[in-house]
């Protein structure tokens, strides 16, 4: 045995061992992407370099042998700098998406591609569990979310984006119809958390903290939990029966709910802090924003969320037959469509830009128009005019679009001297909402009048008190934003309660250059939208408008997914190393040397754009399987891995053993996703024990229709046996 020191730790290793082998024996991590025991040392990636005392140059640990008394440093400044440069060079030529754009654009970072793929395969329960890793109220959110995920969906470059939000609602509805999934909770930590506010943010934080083992109580000022999901979203869009079922599941995890409890009247932040180990303030934004337009004080002028809340609670105001809604967001759409259902004969939406600039969901805009709503674009209220203290008309300033503003939309500019007057019985101001500041006077507020909370840790001016959602920082936003914050806050609070540090660093991921993606080979398939009630039926009741997907529709729509994100994301060795170091591959940006390939093969998908030329596939094919099906083709920067003469794999002697896929560190070689739909892998693969040279060895064997398709060496004995492909096949036939 050889004695050496690695990172200050005394290590013993057999004589003839490499530094890499010695480090692994001592459980010391050295990154490498081109090394595997099954094949000869290659030294291609340059990541396993280490520094040894007395030796001027860095050593490649996969080939450098240990010597008596050697002192090795695997993480010196020089070593780290060398690895960073090596990784930057590798990643600068690696053209692939670690994560799909839909997931990156979801504020909650929901694995959209993952659950859409599971729905495509009919695996609804698995899809629901994946969604609930990030969203505690998927049936509700699937109905009301303005789906920023779909705005990033690349399928729109073929024809239309995937209907991601409705697929989420479908999976959740299937769960609600069955024995609803209730996650297991961790053993009790003995820690208590109080949450003020039972809206989407508060409920989400409660759900995840309870699963982590903490005791959570939610306090809410209203009669029922749900916040703006209950009191701000109309019944026709989100049936409260659905919301009730989802809240009941959260309660089943062990969360305690206390309703009709108002901050400042029934308790204070400090009183809750005295009784709990942490407090989360998620009070929301319950005050309608003012337009500061003359005549707002007139009878018949209502705030948007005040109006909607009154209708939902059964206290709908008298709005008359002629109603104008000011605003262009989803609250404006909810208000105008609700006014139609209350019997208004003339319903106008006053919006200072054009239809194209409206922030509301396009479907909501279209459905409102079908129900009889009239849009008055490029108009802005100059004054609300009254008689005997009640609103009677609106004077509208005619607008035109000027240069783009900070939001990227063209700025509305008044047209000098042009106005219009319309008669109304009521006006609904749906231009935004804000925090009721006096409710949270114990906390420090920012210049916007919202709670000042750290954007990474959600801490406030009081130690142990956290804040999330519409009441904080930038103010009111969409529900999925609040849910994403709540998920991250739960992790921050959990770390706080355990006295642990929380890593908020955003890990590196690879993204494709959108301009280089070719969609010409994709077959166009129309987007499937769930059927809806006819306009003449739905505008007379508050019944849910959408009828939801059938199973056939959901699977067909889900199968349109382009699967942009890498299927090897969770086991990609390349990404693991890339995220270990603060790399900036854009320093070496240039022409990508390799192109995407579409080889016809029953099992293996090759994507040479993700290849880093580690050679593991080539060497395992040659040295382990004795096949020589693929090789390194070309020279210099244009070298790539390919079969001879660039033939498809099916036209070589490849036997689909899958060893190259198993060893590939990047996702350049993967199982075809369609394979699961054609051949259920879990049914054709079996782990079998065979005898090789008198020793027991483990191999995975794939049989289909009586034919042995693959034999994959699973352990060191089988990998290093030296047996040819035919000899391995003979052992299991």
Buried (B, 14 or more C-beta within 10 A) or exposed (E): EBEBBBBEEEBEBEEEBBBBBBBBBBEBEBBBBBBBEBBEBBBBBBBBBBBBEEBEEBBBBBBBBBEEEBBBBBEBEEBBEBBBBBBBBBBBBBBBBBBBBBBBBBBBBBBBBBBBBBBBBEBBBBBBBBBBBBBBBBBBBBBBBBBBBBEBBBBBBBBBBBBBBBBBBBBBBBBBEEEBEBBEBEEEBEBBBBBBBBBBBBBBBBBBBBBBBBBBBBBBBBEBBBBBBBBBBBBBBBBBEBBBBBBEBBBEBBBEBBEEBBBBEEBBBEEBBEEBBBBBBBBBBBBBBEBEBBBBEBEBBBBBBBBBBBBBEEEBBEBBEBBBBBBBBBBBBBBBBBBBBBEBEBBBBBBBBBBEBBBBBEBBBEBBBBBBBEBBBBBBBBBBBBEEEEBBBBBBBBBEBEEEEEEEBBBBEBEEEEEEEBEBBBBBBBBBBBBBBEBBEBBEBEEEEBBBBBEEBBBBEBEBBBBBBBBBBEBBBBBBBBBBBBBBBBBBBBBBBEEEEBEEEEEBBBEBEEEEBEEEEBEEBEBBBBEBBEBEEBBEEBEBBBEBBEEEBBBBBBBBBBBBBBBBBEEBBBBBBBBBBEBBBEEEEEEBBBEBBEBEBBBBBBBBBBBBBBBBBBBBBBBBBBBBBBBBBEEEEEBBBBBEEEBBBBEBEBBBBBBBBBBBBBBBBBBBBEBBEEBEEEEBBEEBEBEBEEEEBBBBBBBBEEEBBBBBBBBEBBBBBEBEBEEBBEBBE
